[in-house]
Amino acid sequence: MTLPERNPLPPVGGRLGAQFGFLIEIDRLKTVLRQSPLAAAERRENDAEHSWHLAMMVAVLAEYSDEPIDVGHTIQLVSVHDLVEIYAGDTPLYDDEGRESQEEREKAAAAKLFGLLPDDQARRFRALWDEFEARETAEARFAKAMDRLQPLLLNWMAEGGTWRTPGVTADTVRARKSVIGGASAELWAAAQEIIAEGERRGWVAPGT
């Protein structure tokens, strides 16, 4: 049962009613907890907070993209990409078992969630989600880079955070974060220095 079905709105028209329903349903994003710790409080962030942070990162860091990007379009990509986790759940970066079923779960969630919108908007939002996943445009590559850079900054502030996951080493972190380099050489160089310093401080198990 969707949230609007629990307490239906008064009739407001077919298209607008569908849009209101979608907007109410995505309030669920605020309840999806991620593994990343907040820098400002002793708790984990939720997906809505993560998406907001990514949008701000795009606005602030767009100048470091190796290719020209449409900032507004890139903000749309980072705002939409995690909505599917309302139904699919968050899959932590270092959860290898969960990653095996992630694509299937998220595609099913995308069809269900975006299907709540009027047809034209359902297609547009699904296209944004697919674009982010495919990483074939400069905007999608930069959006993905922000998605990998943001938890890196939070883990640094937590003196390790999810880097301390059993079995994770500095080499694992570098491998999972390397997509940053596909969008920005300068941001990837900075990210690698952050990882290296975390390794020197013992916040992540040493690599080979």
PyRosetta script that sets phi, psi and omega in degrees:
from pyrosetta import init, pose_from_sequence

init()
pose = pose_from_sequence("MTLPERNPLPPVGGRLGAQFGFLIEIDRLKTVLRQSPLAAAERRENDAEHSWHLAMMVAVLAEYSDEPIDVGHTIQLVSVHDLVEIYAGDTPLYDDEGRESQEEREKAAAAKLFGLLPDDQARRFRALWDEFEARETAEARFAKAMDRLQPLLLNWMAEGGTWRTPGVTADTVRARKSVIGGASAELWAAAQEIIAEGERRGWVAPGT")
pose.set_psi(1, 130.0)
pose.set_omega(1, 177.6)
pose.set_phi(2, -76.5)
pose.set_psi(2, 164.3)
pose.set_omega(2, 178.5)
pose.set_phi(3, -60.3)
pose.set_psi(3, -44.7)
pose.set_omega(3, 179.7)
pose.set_phi(4, -62.6)
pose.set_psi(4, -28.9)
pose.set_omega(4, 179.3)
pose.set_phi(5, -69.2)
pose.set_psi(5, -23.3)
pose.set_omega(5, 178.1)
pose.set_phi(6, -69.3)
pose.set_psi(6, -33.3)
pose.set_omega(6, -178.0)
pose.set_phi(7, -147.8)
pose.set_psi(7, 78.4)
pose.set_omega(7, -172.0)
pose.set_phi(8, -56.8)
pose.set_psi(8, 140.8)
pose.set_omega(8, 176.1)
pose.set_phi(9, -71.4)
pose.set_psi(9, 156.7)
pose.set_omega(9, 170.7)
pose.set_phi(10, -60.7)
pose.set_psi(10, 153.2)
pose.set_omega(10, 179.5)
pose.set_phi(11, -57.0)
pose.set_psi(11, 125.2)
pose.set_omega(11, 179.3)
pose.set_phi(12, -129.8)
pose.set_psi(12, 13.0)
pose.set_omega(12, -180.0)
pose.set_phi(13, 105.3)
pose.set_psi(13, 146.7)
pose.set_omega(13, -173.7)
pose.set_phi(14, -57.7)
pose.set_psi(14, -56.1)
pose.set_omega(14, -176.3)
pose.set_phi(15, -67.9)
pose.set_psi(15, -49.2)
pose.set_omega(15, -179.0)
pose.set_phi(16, -65.1)
pose.set_psi(16, -37.2)
pose.set_omega(16, 177.9)
pose.set_phi(17, -62.1)
pose.set_psi(17, -40.8)
pose.set_omega(17, 177.8)
pose.set_phi(18, -65.2)
pose.set_psi(18, -40.9)
pose.set_omega(18, 179.8)
pose.set_phi(19, -66.2)
pose.set_psi(19, -44.0)
pose.set_omega(19, 175.9)
pose.set_phi(20, -59.5)
pose.set_psi(20, -43.6)
pose.set_omega(20, -179.4)
pose.set_phi(21, -60.1)
pose.set_psi(21, -43.3)
pose.set_omega(21, 177.3)
pose.set_phi(22, -61.8)
pose.set_psi(22, -45.1)
pose.set_omega(22, -178.0)
pose.set_phi(23, -64.9)
pose.set_psi(23, -34.9)
pose.set_omega(23, 175.7)
pose.set_phi(24, -70.4)
pose.set_psi(24, -42.6)
pose.set_omega(24, -177.5)
pose.set_phi(25, -62.7)
pose.set_psi(25, -36.9)
pose.set_omega(25, -177.7)
pose.set_phi(26, -74.9)
pose.set_psi(26, -2.1)
pose.set_omega(26, 169.7)
pose.set_phi(27, -60.8)
pose.set_psi(27, -21.1)
pose.set_omega(27, 177.1)
pose.set_phi(28, -60.1)
pose.set_psi(28, -23.3)
pose.set_omega(28, -177.9)
pose.set_phi(29, -59.9)
pose.set_psi(29, -28.7)
pose.set_omega(29, -179.4)
pose.set_phi(30, -68.6)
pose.set_psi(30, -13.6)
pose.set_omega(30, -177.7)
pose.set_phi(31, -100.5)
pose.set_psi(31, -6.5)
pose.set_omega(31, -177.5)
pose.set_phi(32, -86.5)
pose.set_psi(32, 109.1)
pose.set_omega(32, -177.7)
pose.set_phi(33, -83.7)
pose.set_psi(33, 139.1)
pose.set_omega(33, 174.2)
pose.set_phi(34, -101.0)
pose.set_psi(34, 173.6)
pose.set_omega(34, 178.8)
pose.set_phi(35, -82.8)
pose.set_psi(35, -24.0)
pose.set_omega(35, -175.0)
pose.set_phi(36, -65.7)
pose.set_psi(36, 133.8)
pose.set_omega(36, 176.3)
pose.set_phi(37, -80.8)
pose.set_psi(37, 147.9)
pose.set_omega(37, 173.1)
pose.set_phi(38, -70.5)
pose.set_psi(38, 151.9)
pose.set_omega(38, 174.2)
pose.set_phi(39, -80.5)
pose.set_psi(39, -25.8)
pose.set_omega(39, -171.0)
pose.set_phi(40, -101.5)
pose.set_psi(40, -5.7)
pose.set_omega(40, -177.0)
pose.set_phi(41, -155.0)
pose.set_psi(41, 160.2)
pose.set_omega(41, -178.8)
pose.set_phi(42, -87.5)
pose.set_psi(42, 67.0)
pose.set_omega(42, 174.6)
pose.set_phi(43, -159.1)
pose.set_psi(43, 169.6)
pose.set_omega(43, 177.9)
pose.set_phi(44, -84.9)
pose.set_psi(44, 152.9)
pose.set_omega(44, 177.8)
pose.set_phi(45, -80.4)
pose.set_psi(45, 158.9)
pose.set_omega(45, 172.5)
pose.set_phi(46, -105.0)
pose.set_psi(46, 170.8)
pose.set_omega(46, -174.5)
pose.set_phi(47, -64.2)
pose.set_psi(47, -34.2)
pose.set_omega(47, -179.9)
pose.set_phi(48, -67.0)
pose.set_psi(48, -41.0)
pose.set_omega(48, 177.0)
pose.set_phi(49, -63.9)
pose.set_psi(49, -41.0)
pose.set_omega(49, 178.5)
pose.set_phi(50, -60.8)
pose.set_psi(50, -46.6)
pose.set_omega(50, -178.2)
pose.set_phi(51, -63.9)
pose.set_psi(51, -40.8)
pose.set_omega(51, 176.3)
pose.set_phi(52, -61.0)
pose.set_psi(52, -43.3)
pose.set_omega(52, -177.9)
pose.set_phi(53, -63.9)
pose.set_psi(53, -40.1)
pose.set_omega(53, 177.8)
pose.set_phi(54, -63.2)
pose.set_psi(54, -41.4)
pose.set_omega(54, 178.8)
pose.set_phi(55, -60.1)
pose.set_psi(55, -41.8)
pose.set_omega(55, 177.7)
pose.set_phi(56, -67.0)
pose.set_psi(56, -37.2)
pose.set_omega(56, 178.5)
pose.set_phi(57, -64.2)
pose.set_psi(57, -40.5)
pose.set_omega(57, 176.4)
pose.set_phi(58, -60.0)
pose.set_psi(58, -46.5)
pose.set_omega(58, -178.6)
pose.set_phi(59, -62.2)
pose.set_psi(59, -37.4)
pose.set_omega(59, -175.8)
pose.set_phi(60, -84.1)
pose.set_psi(60, -37.0)
pose.set_omega(60, -169.2)
pose.set_phi(61, -105.5)
pose.set_psi(61, 3.4)
pose.set_omega(61, -176.0)
pose.set_phi(62, -54.7)
pose.set_psi(62, -30.0)
pose.set_omega(62, -178.4)
pose.set_phi(63, -62.9)
pose.set_psi(63, -16.9)
pose.set_omega(63, -178.2)
pose.set_phi(64, -92.5)
pose.set_psi(64, 1.1)
pose.set_omega(64, 176.5)
pose.set_phi(65, -65.2)
pose.set_psi(65, 136.5)
pose.set_omega(65, 178.3)
pose.set_phi(66, -70.3)
pose.set_psi(66, -18.3)
pose.set_omega(66, 178.8)
pose.set_phi(67, -123.7)
pose.set_psi(67, 150.9)
pose.set_omega(67, 175.0)
pose.set_phi(68, -60.8)
pose.set_psi(68, 137.3)
pose.set_omega(68, 178.1)
pose.set_phi(69, -131.1)
pose.set_psi(69, 153.7)
pose.set_omega(69, 171.8)
pose.set_phi(70, -85.5)
pose.set_psi(70, 108.3)
pose.set_omega(70, -173.9)
pose.set_phi(71, -62.2)
pose.set_psi(71, -43.7)
pose.set_omega(71, -179.3)
pose.set_phi(72, -60.7)
pose.set_psi(72, -42.8)
pose.set_omega(72, 179.3)
pose.set_phi(73, -65.9)
pose.set_psi(73, -39.3)
pose.set_omega(73, -179.8)
pose.set_phi(74, -66.0)
pose.set_psi(74, -36.9)
pose.set_omega(74, 176.4)
pose.set_phi(75, -64.7)
pose.set_psi(75, -37.7)
pose.set_omega(75, 175.2)
pose.set_phi(76, -61.1)
pose.set_psi(76, -40.9)
pose.set_omega(76, -179.4)
pose.set_phi(77, -61.6)
pose.set_psi(77, -46.8)
pose.set_omega(77, -177.6)
pose.set_phi(78, -73.8)
pose.set_psi(78, -22.8)
pose.set_omega(78, 178.5)
pose.set_phi(79, -75.5)
pose.set_psi(79, -29.4)
pose.set_omega(79, -174.7)
pose.set_phi(80, -93.8)
pose.set_psi(80, -29.2)
pose.set_omega(80, -163.5)
pose.set_phi(81, -62.1)
pose.set_psi(81, -31.2)
pose.set_omega(81, -177.7)
pose.set_phi(82, -95.2)
pose.set_psi(82, -0.1)
pose.set_omega(82, -179.3)
pose.set_phi(83, -57.9)
pose.set_psi(83, -32.4)
pose.set_omega(83, -178.0)
pose.set_phi(84, -63.9)
pose.set_psi(84, -19.8)
pose.set_omega(84, -178.6)
pose.set_phi(85, -71.2)
pose.set_psi(85, -8.9)
pose.set_omega(85, 171.9)
pose.set_phi(86, -56.0)
pose.set_psi(86, -39.8)
pose.set_omega(86, -179.9)
pose.set_phi(87, -105.9)
pose.set_psi(87, -31.1)
pose.set_omega(87, -175.4)
pose.set_phi(88, -89.0)
pose.set_psi(88, -17.7)
pose.set_omega(88, -176.1)
pose.set_phi(89, 78.2)
pose.set_psi(89, 161.1)
pose.set_omega(89, 177.8)
pose.set_phi(90, -79.1)
pose.set_psi(90, 137.3)
pose.set_omega(90, 174.4)
pose.set_phi(91, -111.3)
pose.set_psi(91, 106.3)
pose.set_omega(91, -178.1)
pose.set_phi(92, -57.7)
pose.set_psi(92, 147.4)
pose.set_omega(92, -175.5)
pose.set_phi(93, -58.7)
pose.set_psi(93, -32.4)
pose.set_omega(93, -175.6)
pose.set_phi(94, -102.6)
pose.set_psi(94, 16.7)
pose.set_omega(94, 177.2)
pose.set_phi(95, -95.7)
pose.set_psi(95, 87.9)
pose.set_omega(95, -175.5)
pose.set_phi(96, -64.7)
pose.set_psi(96, -35.7)
pose.set_omega(96, 179.4)
pose.set_phi(97, -66.5)
pose.set_psi(97, -45.1)
pose.set_omega(97, 179.8)
pose.set_phi(98, -65.1)
pose.set_psi(98, -31.4)
pose.set_omega(98, -178.2)
pose.set_phi(99, -66.9)
pose.set_psi(99, -22.5)
pose.set_omega(99, -178.9)
pose.set_phi(100, -65.4)
pose.set_psi(100, -34.5)
pose.set_omega(100, -179.1)
pose.set_phi(101, -104.9)
pose.set_psi(101, 3.9)
pose.set_omega(101, -173.1)
pose.set_phi(102, -60.8)
pose.set_psi(102, -48.0)
pose.set_omega(102, -176.3)
pose.set_phi(103, -60.7)
pose.set_psi(103, -45.6)
pose.set_omega(103, -179.2)
pose.set_phi(104, -63.4)
pose.set_psi(104, -44.6)
pose.set_omega(104, -179.1)
pose.set_phi(105, -63.9)
pose.set_psi(105, -41.6)
pose.set_omega(105, -175.2)
pose.set_phi(106, -74.3)
pose.set_psi(106, -33.9)
pose.set_omega(106, 176.6)
pose.set_phi(107, -65.4)
pose.set_psi(107, -40.7)
pose.set_omega(107, 177.5)
pose.set_phi(108, -64.7)
pose.set_psi(108, -39.5)
pose.set_omega(108, 179.4)
pose.set_phi(109, -66.5)
pose.set_psi(109, -38.6)
pose.set_omega(109, 179.2)
pose.set_phi(110, -62.4)
pose.set_psi(110, -43.8)
pose.set_omega(110, 179.8)
pose.set_phi(111, -62.3)
pose.set_psi(111, -41.0)
pose.set_omega(111, -178.4)
pose.set_phi(112, -70.1)
pose.set_psi(112, -47.7)
pose.set_omega(112, -173.8)
pose.set_phi(113, -72.2)
pose.set_psi(113, -51.7)
pose.set_omega(113, -177.3)
pose.set_phi(114, -69.2)
pose.set_psi(114, -20.5)
pose.set_omega(114, 175.7)
pose.set_phi(115, -66.7)
pose.set_psi(115, -11.8)
pose.set_omega(115, 176.5)
pose.set_phi(116, -74.8)
pose.set_psi(116, -19.4)
pose.set_omega(116, -177.5)
pose.set_phi(117, -84.3)
pose.set_psi(117, 161.4)
pose.set_omega(117, 169.3)
pose.set_phi(118, -55.0)
pose.set_psi(118, 151.8)
pose.set_omega(118, -170.4)
pose.set_phi(119, -52.6)
pose.set_psi(119, -43.9)
pose.set_omega(119, -177.3)
pose.set_phi(120, -65.7)
pose.set_psi(120, -40.6)
pose.set_omega(120, 179.1)
pose.set_phi(121, -74.0)
pose.set_psi(121, -33.5)
pose.set_omega(121, 175.6)
pose.set_phi(122, -58.4)
pose.set_psi(122, -44.1)
pose.set_omega(122, 179.2)
pose.set_phi(123, -66.3)
pose.set_psi(123, -40.8)
pose.set_omega(123, -177.4)
pose.set_phi(124, -68.1)
pose.set_psi(124, -43.1)
pose.set_omega(124, -180.0)
pose.set_phi(125, -69.3)
pose.set_psi(125, -37.7)
pose.set_omega(125, 176.5)
pose.set_phi(126, -65.1)
pose.set_psi(126, -37.2)
pose.set_omega(126, 178.2)
pose.set_phi(127, -64.6)
pose.set_psi(127, -38.9)
pose.set_omega(127, 176.2)
pose.set_phi(128, -62.5)
pose.set_psi(128, -45.0)
pose.set_omega(128, 180.0)
pose.set_phi(129, -62.9)
pose.set_psi(129, -44.4)
pose.set_omega(129, 179.2)
pose.set_phi(130, -63.5)
pose.set_psi(130, -38.7)
pose.set_omega(130, 179.2)
pose.set_phi(131, -62.0)
pose.set_psi(131, -44.4)
pose.set_omega(131, 178.4)
pose.set_phi(132, -59.4)
pose.set_psi(132, -46.4)
pose.set_omega(132, -176.6)
pose.set_phi(133, -65.4)
pose.set_psi(133, -37.4)
pose.set_omega(133, -176.0)
pose.set_phi(134, -75.4)
pose.set_psi(134, -29.9)
pose.set_omega(134, 179.7)
pose.set_phi(135, 55.4)
pose.set_psi(135, 40.2)
pose.set_omega(135, -179.4)
pose.set_phi(136, -98.3)
pose.set_psi(136, -7.5)
pose.set_omega(136, 178.0)
pose.set_phi(137, -112.8)
pose.set_psi(137, 159.1)
pose.set_omega(137, 178.6)
pose.set_phi(138, -60.4)
pose.set_psi(138, -38.5)
pose.set_omega(138, -179.9)
pose.set_phi(139, -64.3)
pose.set_psi(139, -42.5)
pose.set_omega(139, -179.6)
pose.set_phi(140, -67.7)
pose.set_psi(140, -38.5)
pose.set_omega(140, 178.8)
pose.set_phi(141, -64.5)
pose.set_psi(141, -40.2)
pose.set_omega(141, 179.3)
pose.set_phi(142, -71.0)
pose.set_psi(142, -38.3)
pose.set_omega(142, 177.4)
pose.set_phi(143, -59.7)
pose.set_psi(143, -44.7)
pose.set_omega(143, 178.8)
pose.set_phi(144, -64.6)
pose.set_psi(144, -37.9)
pose.set_omega(144, 177.8)
pose.set_phi(145, -60.7)
pose.set_psi(145, -41.6)
pose.set_omega(145, 178.3)
pose.set_phi(146, -65.3)
pose.set_psi(146, -36.7)
pose.set_omega(146, 179.6)
pose.set_phi(147, -63.9)
pose.set_psi(147, -29.7)
pose.set_omega(147, 178.7)
pose.set_phi(148, -91.5)
pose.set_psi(148, -27.4)
pose.set_omega(148, -179.1)
pose.set_phi(149, -76.3)
pose.set_psi(149, -38.8)
pose.set_omega(149, -174.8)
pose.set_phi(150, -58.1)
pose.set_psi(150, -49.1)
pose.set_omega(150, 178.4)
pose.set_phi(151, -65.1)
pose.set_psi(151, -27.2)
pose.set_omega(151, 177.5)
pose.set_phi(152, -61.4)
pose.set_psi(152, -42.9)
pose.set_omega(152, 179.4)
pose.set_phi(153, -66.9)
pose.set_psi(153, -39.7)
pose.set_omega(153, 179.1)
pose.set_phi(154, -68.0)
pose.set_psi(154, -39.8)
pose.set_omega(154, 178.1)
pose.set_phi(155, -65.3)
pose.set_psi(155, -35.8)
pose.set_omega(155, 175.0)
pose.set_phi(156, -60.7)
pose.set_psi(156, -46.8)
pose.set_omega(156, -179.2)
pose.set_phi(157, -64.8)
pose.set_psi(157, -26.2)
pose.set_omega(157, 179.2)
pose.set_phi(158, -90.9)
pose.set_psi(158, 8.6)
pose.set_omega(158, -178.5)
pose.set_phi(159, 55.6)
pose.set_psi(159, 44.2)
pose.set_omega(159, 175.8)
pose.set_phi(160, 129.9)
pose.set_psi(160, -56.9)
pose.set_omega(160, 179.3)
pose.set_phi(161, 54.1)
pose.set_psi(161, -124.8)
pose.set_omega(161, -177.2)
pose.set_phi(162, -73.3)
pose.set_psi(162, -9.2)
pose.set_omega(162, 173.0)
pose.set_phi(163, -62.6)
pose.set_psi(163, -20.7)
pose.set_omega(163, -178.2)
pose.set_phi(164, -86.9)
pose.set_psi(164, 6.7)
pose.set_omega(164, 175.9)
pose.set_phi(165, -57.8)
pose.set_psi(165, 132.7)
pose.set_omega(165, 179.9)
pose.set_phi(166, -52.7)
pose.set_psi(166, 132.3)
pose.set_omega(166, 179.4)
pose.set_phi(167, 90.6)
pose.set_psi(167, -12.0)
pose.set_omega(167, -179.9)
pose.set_phi(168, -86.3)
pose.set_psi(168, 132.7)
pose.set_omega(168, 175.9)
pose.set_phi(169, -122.1)
pose.set_psi(169, 173.9)
pose.set_omega(169, 177.2)
pose.set_phi(170, -59.9)
pose.set_psi(170, -34.0)
pose.set_omega(170, 177.9)
pose.set_phi(171, -66.7)
pose.set_psi(171, -37.4)
pose.set_omega(171, 176.7)
pose.set_phi(172, -61.6)
pose.set_psi(172, -46.0)
pose.set_omega(172, -179.5)
pose.set_phi(173, -60.7)
pose.set_psi(173, -45.7)
pose.set_omega(173, 179.8)
pose.set_phi(174, -60.0)
pose.set_psi(174, -43.4)
pose.set_omega(174, -177.8)
pose.set_phi(175, -64.1)
pose.set_psi(175, -42.9)
pose.set_omega(175, -177.3)
pose.set_phi(176, -74.8)
pose.set_psi(176, -22.2)
pose.set_omega(176, -179.0)
pose.set_phi(177, -97.0)
pose.set_psi(177, -3.1)
pose.set_omega(177, -171.8)
pose.set_phi(178, -63.0)
pose.set_psi(178, -19.3)
pose.set_omega(178, 178.6)
pose.set_phi(179, -62.7)
pose.set_psi(179, -19.6)
pose.set_omega(179, 175.8)
pose.set_phi(180, -57.1)
pose.set_psi(180, -39.3)
pose.set_omega(180, -178.9)
pose.set_phi(181, -66.7)
pose.set_psi(181, -18.2)
pose.set_omega(181, 177.1)
pose.set_phi(182, -75.6)
pose.set_psi(182, -9.3)
pose.set_omega(182, -179.3)
pose.set_phi(183, -119.9)
pose.set_psi(183, -30.0)
pose.set_omega(183, -174.5)
pose.set_phi(184, -154.0)
pose.set_psi(184, 111.8)
pose.set_omega(184, 177.4)
pose.set_phi(185, -64.0)
pose.set_psi(185, -37.2)
pose.set_omega(185, -177.0)
pose.set_phi(186, -70.3)
pose.set_psi(186, -42.5)
pose.set_omega(186, 178.6)
pose.set_phi(187, -68.6)
pose.set_psi(187, -34.8)
pose.set_omega(187, 178.2)
pose.set_phi(188, -67.4)
pose.set_psi(188, -38.7)
pose.set_omega(188, 176.9)
pose.set_phi(189, -62.2)
pose.set_psi(189, -42.5)
pose.set_omega(189, 178.4)
pose.set_phi(190, -65.6)
pose.set_psi(190, -41.6)
pose.set_omega(190, 179.7)
pose.set_phi(191, -62.4)
pose.set_psi(191, -41.4)
pose.set_omega(191, 179.6)
pose.set_phi(192, -64.2)
pose.set_psi(192, -35.0)
pose.set_omega(192, 177.7)
pose.set_phi(193, -69.1)
pose.set_psi(193, -38.3)
pose.set_omega(193, 176.9)
pose.set_phi(194, -61.8)
pose.set_psi(194, -45.3)
pose.set_omega(194, 179.1)
pose.set_phi(195, -63.2)
pose.set_psi(195, -44.4)
pose.set_omega(195, -179.0)
pose.set_phi(196, -62.1)
pose.set_psi(196, -40.8)
pose.set_omega(196, 179.7)
pose.set_phi(197, -70.0)
pose.set_psi(197, -35.8)
pose.set_omega(197, 174.5)
pose.set_phi(198, -61.8)
pose.set_psi(198, -38.5)
pose.set_omega(198, 177.3)
pose.set_phi(199, -65.3)
pose.set_psi(199, -42.7)
pose.set_omega(199, 179.5)
pose.set_phi(200, -63.6)
pose.set_psi(200, -33.0)
pose.set_omega(200, -179.1)
pose.set_phi(201, -85.1)
pose.set_psi(201, -2.6)
pose.set_omega(201, 179.1)
pose.set_phi(202, 79.8)
pose.set_psi(202, 20.9)
pose.set_omega(202, -179.5)
pose.set_phi(203, -86.6)
pose.set_psi(203, -12.3)
pose.set_omega(203, 176.7)
pose.set_phi(204, -142.4)
pose.set_psi(204, 145.2)
pose.set_omega(204, -179.3)
pose.set_phi(205, -61.1)
pose.set_psi(205, 141.3)
pose.set_omega(205, -177.3)
pose.set_phi(206, -64.4)
pose.set_psi(206, 147.9)
pose.set_omega(206, 174.7)
pose.set_phi(207, -83.2)
pose.set_psi(207, -175.3)
pose.set_omega(207, -178.9)
pose.set_phi(208, -81.2)
pose.dump_pdb("model.pdb")
